[in-house]
């Protein structure tokens, strides 16, 4: 399948990823950032790390169709109702990539100390080759990939405001990804990851 201009295929063995640095134009990205920041019912989820419960180092919200529940860190999340703007974005993504999305996970990184540890989006509910469309809004942050093979080195990608990263195929099977903390002064970033819960 071919896509419009602006998409780059990331050259990582065993992965299938497309990247568009300005999939949303500046005005559309600015507007979406403000709506999502103000209208999403943000929560600080409790997650389990090495057997103990701690506050997640970011704010989150799970939205989707009825029944699109999701298990993360041994906790089941039931979806909140769609924001109209995120519903419209879902339609655009489905039409452009010819695949189905029934949910979106919104993460809000308030500053450089908010982060996401190494993980794969390989939960059973996502199927064996999930398609995940990741939209970045706000501050540019460094996104890292690392193959699951021993001794693999991390590869880094800067995700600017309005960018889209599409992960599919065996990407989740073969790679982990993370958004590390940074000591540099950085403003808020919001990430929207569209996915299909089976």
Secondary structure, 3 states (H helix, E strand, C coil): CCCCCCEEEECCCCCEEEEECCCCCHHHHHHHHHHHHHHCCCECCEEEECCEEEECCCEEEEEECCCCCEEECCEEECCECCCHHHHHHHHHHHHHHCCCCCEEEEEEECCCCCCEEEECCCCHHHCCCCCEEEEEEECCEEEEEEECCCCCCCEEEEECCCCEEEEECCHHHHEEEEECCCCCCCCCEEEEEEECCC
